[in-house]
Amino acid sequence: MALGRPGPGQTGAGADGGLNRPWTGRAPDPAGCARRAGQDARGVRGADGPWWKCQCRMREFFVSRTDKGGWMTWHHEPLVGFDLETTGTDPLSARIVTAAVVTVDGDGTVQRRTWLADPGVRIPAQATAIHGISSERAAAEGRPAGEVAAEAAVELAAHWARGIPVVAYNAAFDLTLLAAELRRHGLPPLRDPAPVADPYTIDRAVDRYRRGKRTLEAVCAEYGVVLDDAHEASADALAAVLVARAIADRHPSVAALSPSDLHARQIRWYAEWAADFQSFLRRKGEKDAVVDGGWPLRAPASVPG
């Protein structure tokens, strides 16, 4: 277990808010931390349900109590991976082709739920070349896209209601697309989609200057995660969870955040990245370039029918 949030007099400098500052102490003793803070040995209940806030060595960290009486940070608790394969790259106009929700328990047990949708439109050849689903197969075997979107949304909402983080690689794409499908079919919207862990956004913030691509395949290679079947929704969802855990293992300050604090950090990190990228595009001559900084959902807009 590791600590990481800067304490009094240690507020970090730089774009990562001090996240890359190493911690060199021993694993914390929650009961001892509580005593030093003048509280009882149960600690202080956090905003994330079973998460407990402790203070040690002038820092704060968040842990949860395991069934066996130990203490564990968020990335070793159950996580839920989410991924969509789609008809295109614009989340407001693309349609769901396949969806997956993959639950990974703290002990590594994996449970998968997958859907094949009939998107109601032709699947472009470029998209089929990526995920392997043709228009003919989707029409013959897929379920109505509205049903798939509704069931996936209910599944995610059930995990959020329990405080379990949903892990989605480039969450602003997948969750925005899901929200757009729900609006398109007149279904209840995603409400308060949190906490979310987005390895794409986290990795870009904590290792800002690393060269190379930030695709899921490239980031899996960086963190030693095996991606067996790229662009198959359940494989990508599982890989996203494993990458999130690997990032937290490499960067203890990420592991030390509570799920809600990590969610809040990502809102800021994504907005900062979007502003920087927009400025870059405009300097390169795209004077009207606009990069939406909304995360994990982009700003609502009219959804093509």
C-alpha positions as CSV (number, residue, x, y, z in Angstrom):
1,M,0.0,0.0,0.0
2,A,1.3,3.5,-0.8
3,L,0.7,7.0,0.1
4,G,0.6,9.9,-2.3
5,R,-1.4,13.1,-1.8
6,P,0.9,16.0,-0.9
7,G,0.3,17.2,2.7
8,P,0.7,20.6,4.3
9,G,3.7,22.4,2.9
10,Q,4.1,19.8,0.2
11,T,1.6,20.9,-2.5
12,G,3.2,19.8,-5.7
13,A,4.4,21.9,-8.6
14,G,4.0,21.1,-12.3
15,A,1.2,19.8,-14.5
16,D,0.6,16.7,-12.4
17,G,0.0,18.6,-9.1
18,G,2.9,16.7,-7.5
19,L,1.6,13.2,-8.5
20,N,5.1,12.1,-9.6
21,R,6.7,12.8,-6.2
22,P,7.9,9.4,-4.9
23,W,7.0,8.2,-1.4
24,T,9.7,6.2,0.3
25,G,8.1,5.3,3.6
26,R,6.7,2.1,4.9
27,A,3.2,0.8,4.2
28,P,0.7,2.7,6.5
29,D,-0.9,1.4,9.6
30,P,-4.4,2.7,9.5
31,A,-5.1,2.3,13.2
32,G,-1.8,4.0,14.0
33,C,-2.5,6.8,11.6
34,A,-5.9,7.4,13.2
35,R,-4.4,7.5,16.7
36,R,-1.8,10.0,15.6
37,A,-4.5,12.1,14.1
38,G,-6.3,12.1,17.4
39,Q,-9.2,10.0,16.1
40,D,-10.3,6.6,17.0
41,A,-8.8,3.5,15.3
42,R,-11.7,3.3,12.8
43,G,-10.4,6.3,10.9
44,V,-12.6,8.8,9.1
45,R,-15.3,7.6,6.8
46,G,-14.8,8.9,3.3
47,A,-17.2,10.0,0.6
48,D,-16.8,6.7,-1.3
49,G,-18.8,4.4,0.9
50,P,-16.4,1.8,2.2
51,W,-13.3,4.0,1.8
52,W,-11.5,5.4,4.8
53,K,-9.4,8.5,5.0
54,C,-6.3,8.3,7.1
55,Q,-3.3,10.7,7.6
56,C,0.3,9.6,8.0
57,R,3.6,11.4,7.7
58,M,2.0,14.7,6.7
59,R,0.0,13.0,3.9
60,E,-3.5,11.6,3.3
61,F,-4.4,8.4,1.7
62,F,-7.5,6.3,1.1
63,V,-7.9,2.6,1.8
64,S,-10.8,0.1,2.1
65,R,-11.1,-2.7,4.6
66,T,-10.8,-6.2,3.1
67,D,-12.9,-9.2,4.1
68,K,-9.8,-10.6,5.9
69,G,-9.2,-7.5,8.0
70,G,-6.4,-6.0,5.9
71,W,-6.4,-2.7,4.0
72,M,-6.4,-2.1,0.3
73,T,-6.2,0.8,-2.2
74,W,-8.8,1.2,-5.0
75,H,-6.9,-0.6,-7.7
76,H,-6.8,-3.9,-5.9
77,E,-10.5,-3.8,-5.2
78,P,-13.2,-4.9,-7.7
79,L,-13.2,-2.8,-11.0
80,V,-15.5,-2.9,-13.9
81,G,-14.2,-2.5,-17.5
82,F,-16.4,-1.0,-20.2
83,D,-15.8,-0.9,-24.0
84,L,-17.7,-0.3,-27.1
85,E,-16.9,-1.1,-30.7
86,T,-18.8,1.2,-33.1
87,T,-19.5,2.3,-36.6
88,G,-17.3,5.4,-36.5
89,T,-15.1,7.8,-34.6
90,D,-17.6,10.6,-33.8
91,P,-19.3,9.7,-30.5
92,L,-22.3,11.8,-31.3
93,S,-23.1,10.2,-34.6
94,A,-21.5,6.7,-34.4
95,R,-23.6,3.7,-33.3
96,I,-22.9,0.8,-31.0
97,V,-21.9,-2.5,-32.7
98,T,-20.6,-4.4,-29.7
99,A,-20.5,-3.6,-26.0
100,A,-18.8,-5.3,-23.0
101,V,-18.9,-4.9,-19.3
102,V,-16.2,-6.9,-17.6
103,T,-16.0,-7.3,-13.8
104,V,-12.6,-8.0,-12.3
105,D,-12.6,-8.9,-8.6
106,G,-9.7,-8.2,-6.3
107,D,-8.5,-11.7,-6.6
108,G,-8.5,-11.5,-10.4
109,T,-11.7,-13.4,-11.1
110,V,-13.3,-12.1,-14.3
111,Q,-16.9,-12.0,-15.3
112,R,-18.0,-10.8,-18.7
113,R,-21.3,-9.6,-20.2
114,T,-21.3,-8.8,-23.9
115,W,-23.8,-7.5,-26.5
116,L,-24.0,-7.5,-30.3
117,A,-26.2,-4.8,-31.6
118,D,-27.9,-4.1,-34.9
119,P,-26.9,-0.4,-35.3
120,G,-29.7,0.3,-37.8
121,V,-27.2,1.8,-40.3
122,R,-24.6,0.3,-42.5
123,I,-21.3,-0.4,-40.8
124,P,-18.5,1.2,-42.9
125,A,-15.9,-1.1,-44.3
126,Q,-13.2,0.7,-42.3
127,A,-15.0,-0.1,-39.1
128,T,-15.5,-3.7,-40.0
129,A,-11.8,-4.0,-40.8
130,I,-11.1,-2.9,-37.2
131,H,-13.6,-5.0,-35.2
132,G,-14.6,-7.7,-37.6
133,I,-18.4,-7.2,-37.5
134,S,-20.1,-6.8,-40.8
135,S,-23.4,-5.1,-41.5
136,E,-24.9,-8.4,-42.5
137,R,-23.8,-10.2,-39.3
138,A,-25.1,-7.3,-37.1
139,A,-28.4,-7.3,-38.9
140,A,-28.8,-11.1,-38.7
141,E,-27.5,-11.7,-35.1
142,G,-27.6,-8.3,-33.4
143,R,-30.3,-7.0,-31.0
144,P,-31.9,-3.6,-31.4
145,A,-29.3,-0.9,-30.5
146,G,-31.7,0.8,-28.1
147,E,-32.0,-2.5,-26.1
148,V,-28.3,-2.9,-26.0
149,A,-27.7,0.7,-24.9
150,A,-30.3,0.5,-22.2
151,E,-29.0,-2.8,-20.7
152,A,-25.4,-1.6,-20.8
153,A,-26.4,1.6,-19.0
154,V,-28.4,-0.2,-16.3
155,E,-25.4,-2.5,-15.8
156,L,-23.0,0.4,-15.3
157,A,-25.4,2.3,-13.1
158,A,-25.7,-0.7,-10.8
159,H,-21.9,-0.8,-10.3
160,W,-21.7,3.0,-9.8
161,A,-24.5,2.7,-7.2
162,R,-22.2,0.4,-5.2
163,G,-19.2,2.8,-5.5
164,I,-17.3,0.5,-7.9
165,P,-15.1,2.4,-10.4
166,V,-15.9,1.8,-14.1
167,V,-12.7,1.7,-16.1
168,A,-13.0,2.8,-19.8
169,Y,-10.0,3.6,-22.0
170,N,-10.8,7.1,-23.4
171,A,-14.0,7.2,-21.4
172,A,-15.0,10.5,-23.0
173,F,-15.6,8.6,-26.3
174,D,-17.3,5.4,-25.0
175,L,-19.5,7.1,-22.4
176,T,-20.5,10.0,-24.6
177,L,-21.4,7.5,-27.4
178,L,-23.5,5.5,-24.9
179,A,-25.2,8.7,-23.7
180,A,-25.9,9.7,-27.3
181,E,-27.5,6.3,-28.1
182,L,-29.7,6.6,-25.1
183,R,-30.9,10.1,-26.2
184,R,-31.4,8.8,-29.8
185,H,-33.8,6.1,-28.6
186,G,-35.6,8.2,-26.0
187,L,-34.2,6.3,-23.1
188,P,-33.3,7.5,-19.6
189,P,-29.9,9.3,-19.6
190,L,-26.7,8.4,-17.8
191,R,-27.0,10.1,-14.4
192,D,-23.9,11.0,-12.5
193,P,-21.5,8.5,-14.2
194,A,-18.9,8.3,-11.4
195,P,-16.5,7.1,-10.3
196,V,-14.7,6.5,-13.6
197,A,-11.1,5.6,-14.1
198,D,-9.7,6.3,-17.6
199,P,-6.2,4.9,-18.1
200,Y,-5.8,7.0,-21.2
201,T,-6.3,10.2,-19.3
202,I,-4.4,9.1,-16.2
203,D,-1.4,7.8,-18.1
204,R,-1.2,11.0,-20.2
205,A,-1.2,13.1,-16.9
206,V,1.4,11.1,-14.9
207,D,3.8,10.3,-17.7
208,R,3.2,13.4,-19.8
209,Y,6.5,13.5,-21.8
210,R,6.8,9.8,-22.7
211,R,7.2,9.5,-26.5
212,G,5.1,7.2,-28.6
213,K,1.5,6.4,-29.2
214,R,-1.2,6.3,-26.5
215,T,-3.4,3.7,-28.1
216,L,-4.6,0.9,-25.9
217,E,-2.2,-1.5,-27.6
218,A,0.7,0.8,-27.1
219,V,-0.1,1.6,-23.5
220,C,-0.6,-2.2,-22.8
221,A,2.9,-2.7,-24.1
222,E,4.3,0.1,-21.9
223,Y,2.8,-1.5,-18.8
224,G,3.4,-5.1,-19.6
225,V,-0.3,-6.0,-20.1
226,V,-1.2,-8.7,-22.6
227,L,-3.9,-7.7,-25.0
228,D,-5.0,-10.9,-26.7
229,D,-7.6,-9.7,-29.1
230,A,-7.5,-5.9,-29.7
231,H,-10.8,-4.3,-30.8
232,E,-12.9,-7.2,-29.4
233,A,-14.9,-5.3,-26.8
234,S,-14.5,-7.7,-23.8
235,A,-10.8,-8.0,-24.4
236,D,-10.3,-4.3,-24.6
237,A,-12.5,-3.8,-21.4
238,L,-10.4,-6.3,-19.5
239,A,-7.1,-4.8,-20.8
240,A,-8.3,-1.3,-19.6
241,V,-8.7,-2.6,-16.1
242,L,-5.3,-4.3,-16.1
243,V,-3.7,-1.2,-17.4
244,A,-5.4,1.0,-14.7
245,R,-4.0,-1.4,-12.1
246,A,-0.5,-1.3,-13.6
247,I,-0.5,2.5,-13.7
248,A,-1.5,2.7,-10.1
249,D,1.2,0.1,-9.2
250,R,3.8,2.2,-11.0
251,H,2.6,5.5,-9.6
252,P,1.8,5.1,-5.9
253,S,0.3,8.6,-5.8
254,V,-2.5,7.5,-8.2
255,A,-3.1,4.4,-6.0
256,A,-3.4,6.6,-2.9
257,L,-6.3,8.6,-4.2
258,S,-9.9,7.6,-3.4
259,P,-12.0,6.8,-6.4
260,S,-13.9,10.1,-6.2
261,D,-10.7,12.1,-5.9
262,L,-9.2,10.3,-8.9
263,H,-12.4,11.0,-10.8
264,A,-12.1,14.7,-10.0
265,R,-8.4,14.8,-10.9
266,Q,-9.3,13.3,-14.3
267,I,-11.9,16.0,-15.0
268,R,-9.1,18.6,-14.5
269,W,-6.4,16.7,-16.4
270,Y,-8.7,16.1,-19.4
271,A,-9.7,19.8,-19.5
272,E,-6.1,20.9,-19.4
273,W,-5.1,18.5,-22.2
274,A,-8.0,19.7,-24.4
275,A,-7.1,23.3,-23.9
276,D,-3.4,22.6,-24.7
277,F,-4.3,20.6,-27.8
278,Q,-6.8,23.2,-29.0
279,S,-4.1,25.9,-28.7
280,F,-1.7,23.6,-30.6
281,L,-4.1,23.1,-33.5
282,R,-4.8,26.9,-33.7
283,R,-1.1,27.6,-33.8
284,K,-0.8,25.2,-36.7
285,G,-3.3,27.1,-38.7
286,E,-6.7,25.6,-37.7
287,K,-8.0,28.9,-36.4
288,D,-11.5,27.5,-35.7
289,A,-10.3,24.3,-34.0
290,V,-12.4,23.4,-30.9
291,V,-11.4,20.5,-28.6
292,D,-14.2,19.5,-26.2
293,G,-12.7,19.3,-22.7
294,G,-15.7,17.6,-21.1
295,W,-14.9,14.3,-19.3
296,P,-16.2,11.6,-18.8
297,L,-19.1,13.0,-20.9
298,R,-18.7,15.6,-23.6
299,A,-21.0,18.5,-23.8
300,P,-24.5,17.5,-24.8
301,A,-25.5,18.3,-28.4
302,S,-28.1,17.4,-30.8
303,V,-27.8,13.7,-31.7
304,P,-28.3,12.6,-35.4
305,G,-31.3,10.3,-35.7
